[in-house]
Amino acid sequence: MSLNRKALGLGPLKFPKDSHDQLKSRISFQAIQIDPPTMTPTFTDTVTSTQIKEPEGTPSDGIFKTVKNVVTGSAVETLSTATATKIIPLQGDKVELYLPIAFTVSDNFQYEQSNLGMAGGAVANILQEGGDLTGSLWGGIKAGASGILDFMKIFAGTEAATRLAAIKAMEYGPASIRDAVSVAGRITVNPNLRTRFSGTNIREFNFQFKLIAKSQKESVEIKNIVKFFRFHSYPDGVPPGNDFSIALNYPNLFKIRLQSGSRGAFKNIGTPIKYSYLRSITAIYNPTSPVLHADGAPTEVDLNLSFMEYKPLRRRDILLEDKDAAFDLENGNFGANPPMPETDKWGNAKEGPF
């Protein structure tokens, strides 16, 4: 949904307004509308019935009667889509601000401590050394190595085999007995801790702007900028305009670009940011001064914005991030499998197809 800019006095917005052409850098926020695919479900009627029987000994003319309750409902049988998802940049809904200092980009990854234990360590060791997981040994490991003899084949010929066997034999016994065997035998099961990669985190970006209006015109611009971010970060109800909507449409996304240049010729800088949702907006009016403009508007506004990318990055995104087209990959310009840049034998990206 786009802003009614004429009714609200909005259009493409920028700050500072009076001297923007002289700025050497800027950050732009483009509102992005997502038109989801149309979905056509096919319903199948389902009928369920329950029988309520009258208690034994109830007179035939009593108030209890045999009741049959029939409930008819619907279940989704198939779900088909008629159109694809459309990504629509709202060209008029855009804000340009000065590039804030100390812009931070953090890439974070998910790693967990994994306890492989006795059986897991044995399996990892066999796989690492190129052995075969076959026969009774594999059967014992799959079952939690509950078979003492099969399990001990892993440690055959070792001095600690009998002590390990004793601990294994007490695996499902009382913890106090198992601990006693471990202390007496002076041996314990190695937890075989390893670091396991489990995914990548979705990046978040925070921006802080201090907007000081030097004129009434800039004061109006600041007010409209705050309204722009608030408008696109809120969802719309389904159906719209109803106080008791049954659902909520997703808010719009934002395309964020950091650029540097002069006199209208700007180039992308920094790490490209995927389309992002605006998670929080904080506007602090007149944080350092009580002075107002003649129309009552504040002379100073601190605007804090917190964004979250709509999906995590992959290695392909890193290879493409120096290309201007990387900002528009989400538009489906290259289909499901966009061309990858060529790499040398060390994996460094060469000049790609963009």
N, C-alpha and C positions, 0 to 999 in steps of 0.2 A: 504493500500500500504506500503510495507516494503522498508527500505533503501537499496540501492545497496552498501553494506558496503565495498565490495572489491574495487569497483571503487572509492569510496569516502575516502577510508582509515579508515573506521569506523568498529566497532564491539561492543561488550559489553564494555561500557565505565565506568571509575571510577576515582574519584579524592578525596584525593591525591593519586597519582599513585605509588609513590615510597615507601610509608609506610602504605598502606591501611590495611595490615594484623594485624597491631598493634592497629587499632582503636577499641574502645569499643562500638561504635554505628554507625549507618548509616541510610540514607534514600534512597530508591530506587524508580525509575520512570520507569515503564514498559509500552511501547507503546501497545495499544489495538486497533485492527482493528475490525470494525463492518461490517459484511456482511449482508446487509438488505435482507428481503424476496423478492423473485421474484414475481412481480405482473403482472397479465394477465388481462387487461381490455377488455371487449366486447363492441364494438361500434355499435350504431344504427344511420343510416343516417337520417338526418332531413332536410326538404326542406321548405324554407320560400320564399314567393314571395311578391313583392310590385307592385302596379299599379300606373303609372304616367299618368294622363289624360291630354289631350291637352286643353288649355284654350278655353272658349266659344268664338265663332266668328272667330276661326282660319281657314283660307282657307284650303281646303282639300289637296292642293299641297304645303302648308306651311312647314316650317322647323320643326314645332312641330308635332310629331306623338305619337300615343299611345305606350308607352313602358312598357313592362313587364320584370321586373328584377327578375330572379330566383337565389337564393343562396342555395347551397347545403353544408351542414356541417355534423359534427359527434357529437354525445353525448354519454357519458359513461353510459351504461346500467347496467353492472355488473362489479365487481372487485374481482378477486379471487387470492389467493396466492398459490404458488406451493411449496415453501420451507420456513422454519422458519429462524428467525434471528440467525446469528452465531456470537459468541464472540470469537475472535482469538487473544490470546496473541502472540505478535511478539517477540519470545524468544531472538533473537539477538539484538533487539532494546531496550536496557536497559541502564540506567545510575545509578550509585551508587555514592552518595556524602556523606560528613560528615553531621551528624545531627546538624542542626543549633540550637543555644541557644534560649531560650524564645519563643518556638513554642506555638502559641495561637490557641485554638479551641473555637469557639463561636457557641452556639445553639440559634437561634432566632425564635420567633413565631409571628404570625400575630393575633393581637387583635384589635377590632374596638369598638368605642363608638356608641351604638345603642340607638336611641331615640324612645322608644316604644309609647310615647304619651298616650292620654286618653284611646283610644280603645285598643291599644296593651297592656297597663298596666292591663286593665280589663281582657283581655284574659289570660295573664300570671298569674294573680291572681287566676282565675278560674282553670286553669290547675294545678297550684302549690298546690291548696287545694283539688284537686281531684273532682272538680265539672263537670257537663255536659254542653257542648256547644250545646244546642239543642233549637228548637223552635224559637220564634220570637226574642229572645235575640241574638242568634247566627246570625240570618238573619240581624239584625240591625248592628252588629259588622262587618260582612262581607261587608256590604255596606258602611262602613266607619262610622257606627253608626249615619247615617243621620236621622233615626227616633228618635225624641226626647223622646217620651214616652217609647219605647223599651229600648233605651239606659239608661234612668234614672232608670230602674229597677235595674241596678247594684248598684245604690246608694240609693235605696229606704229606707226611714226612717232616713236619715241623715239630719242634719240641713242645710248643704250646698247644698242640692239637687236643690233648686230653683235657687240659684246663678249659679251653674254649668249649669243648664238648660239654663239660660240666655246667658252664654258664648257659649254654644253649638249651640244655636239658631243663634248666630251671626258668626258661624264658616266660612260661605261662604260670609259674608258681608264685607264691607270695613274694612281694618285693623284699621283705626282710631276709628271707632265705636266699634269694638271688644275690643280695648284697653281701651276705655272709660268705657265700661261695666265692664271690669276686675278691673279698678282702683276704680270705684264707689262701686262695690260689694266686693272689697278687697279680691279677690280670683283669682287665675290663674291656668291654667291646668298644672299639674305636668308632665314634659317631660319623667319621668320614665326612666332615663338613666341606661343602663346596659352595661356591657362589654361582647362583643360577639366574640367568637373564630372563626377565618375565615381561618386558615391554618398554615402551617409551611414554613419558608423560606428555600431556597436552600443555603447550607453552602458554604462559600468561604475560601480559604486558601492562604496565602502569605508566600513565602520563599525568604530569602535574603542570598546569598552566596558570600563570598569573596574568589576568586580563585587566589592564588599567585603561579605562576609557578617557581619551584626551578630548573628546568632543561628544555632543549628544548623538551624532550619527554613529560613532563607535559604541556608545552605550546601548543603542537599539540593536546593533549588530551582535553584541555580547548576549543580550537577552534572547535573540533568535538562535544563536549558537547553542545555548543551553537547552532551548526548546527542541532543537533539531536532535540532539543526542537523547533526550528524554523520550521523544516521540518514537524513534526507531528502536529503542531498547525495550519498549513495552509490547506485549502481545495484544492481538485483537480477539474478541470473543466470537464464538460460533453458536448461533447466528450473531452478527455484529449489532451493536446498539441495544442489546438485551441485558438487563441487570442480572438475569439468571441464565447466563450462557451455559450450554452443555459441554463446551470444549473451548480450548484456546489454541489459536494459530501461533506458530513460532514467531518470535520477533524477527526483524530484518537483521542481516549480517552487515559487517563493515569491511570495506577494502581499504587497508591502511598502507600508505606509501610514504617513505622518508626520502626526500629529494634535496639535491644541492645544485646550485647554478646561479645564474644572474640574468636579469632582463628577459625573463620568460623562457630561457633555455635551461631546463632542469633535467637532471639525471638521477636515477635511483641510487641510493646509498644504503649501507648497512645490510642486515639480513632481511630478506623478504618475509612478510608476515602473511600467513594464510588468512582467508576470510575468517572474521572473528565476531563473536557475540560480545556485546557490552554488558558486563556483569554488574557493574556498579557505577553510579554517578554521584559525586559530591560537589555541590556548589556552595562556597562560603562567600557571603556577601559582605563587603567592607570589613575585611579581617584586620586592617590596621588603622582605619580612619572612619569616623562617622559622617564624613562629608558626602552630600548627595548632589546630583545635578538638579537643575531648576525644575525638571519634571518629576523629581523624586526618585530617579533611577540611581543605583549605587555607582560610585566612581571606580570601584575595584571589586573583582570577582576572582576567587581562587577556584579553578575547575580541575577536579581530580577524576580521571577515567581509568577503569580497570577492564581490560579485554581478555578474552580467552579464545584461542583458535578453535575452530570447529572440529579439527581432527589432528592427530599427531603427524609428525614428519617421518619421512623415510629417506633412505640414502639417495634415491633419485632426486628428491627435492634439493639436497645439498649440491648435487652435480649441476643442477639447472639454475641455482639461485643467482648466478651472475648474469643471466640472460634476462632481458626485459620481459620476454614472453612468459617467464616463470610466474609473473604476477597474474597472468590470465589463463593459466593451465586449467583452472577450475571451470572455465567456460565451456570445456569440452571441445576446444578448437582442434585437438589432436586425437579425438576419440578415446576409447578405453585404454589404448596403448600408445601414448605420445612417444615420439622419437627420442632416444637417449643420446646425449653427446658422446663423441668418441673419447676413449681414454687411452693413455699410454700404458706401458707394461707395469707401471707403479700405481695405476688406478687414477692418475690425475686427469682431469677433464681437458680435452682439447677444444678447439673452436667447434661448436655444435651446429645444428641445422638452423638455428634461429638468427 
